[in-house]
C-alpha cells in the first residue's frame, strides 16, 4: 500500500522556524508532485511535535517524523516512542536503527502497531559515516538493517540520494527480497544529489526525493518546489 498519492514526488523537509512553516506549506501543498512533509527533531523540540502537526495536517498531506535518529534506544522504548508520535498526529516515522537488530524490530513493530508507516534508513548522506570512509558504522551494517526491515514487513526505505553507488547496492539487495519496495531519498539538492540520476537508478519503482533548504531557502519557494516536483513526475 502506498501512503502517497503518486509513485514519484517530493517530500518537503520542514527544517524551518515555526513562523515560516505555514508559509512553506501554503506555497507548496497544492503543487502537483508534492506528496508530503517531513518534520525533524529540532523543530519538534523547540515547538512541540503536536503543535507542528496541527499547522500541517489541515492541508491534507502525510506528515513524516524524522527523530534524527530514532531506533537507537533500547527495544522497550520503541512502544513509548511510537505512542507519542501517534498522539502527535504523525502518519509515518523514519528510523535509523543503529542500536542493533532487537531495537530495529521493536521500533518497527511499535510504529506499525500504532497505525503508522515505518521508514527505515541504513546509510546516511554525509561523509565519514561508514568505517571504510573513516566513520564509526560497520561497512555491511546498512545492508543488514535493510534486510531485517524487509523481513519485518517494511515497504519504505531511506537511501542516500547523493550516493549513487549506495543507491544501486541497496536497491539490488532490497528488490531481490521483495516485489515493490519504495524509496525516499535525502541528499538531493544542496548535498549534491540529483533527481534525474537517483530516480534513473530506481526506474520502475516508487521514488521520492526529500528536499529541504533547496526549497525553503530559495528566493521563490513555490517556483523551486514546482521545479523539483516536475523533475520527479517525469518518471511516472
C-alpha angles and dihedrals in degrees: 000000000000117000090198127071093230136047091228131028152107129293108201114223106217101207093151139109113275090248089065097038097084092048091050094050095041091053095047113029095081095050114109108246097030100116107172151336131255121211119201131211096252093060091043093051094050101041107016125259095246092051091052093047090053089056092054110031094071087071091062103233126122118270119216123196119213108189094186095252118000121174094051096104131084115292098255092059089067091078093050092046095048093048091053092049091050092048089053091055103255121161096194139011130211118218132184099192100201092151093080142272097296092056091044093054093044094052093045092050093047094049090050092045090060093050098255130125117251116219113193126204129188109171123040128216102246130087124259093036102119122051092246088061096044098272135124100246119096110249095238095041097094091054090052091048091053092047092052089048092054092049089052097053102263116156101179124067130186112222128180102257093200095056108073097181090051091051090052094047098048095040090054090049095047098040090053089059102044140021107234114023117172123213134210117189132198118184095068115124118012092020092059104257121130128210093221094055098039096044092046090061089053097042111156093026131090109266133179129184117218105214128176125152095027085066108030096041094047122107090241112034095185094048093049093047091049092050093053092043092053091051091052095047092056085079095058 
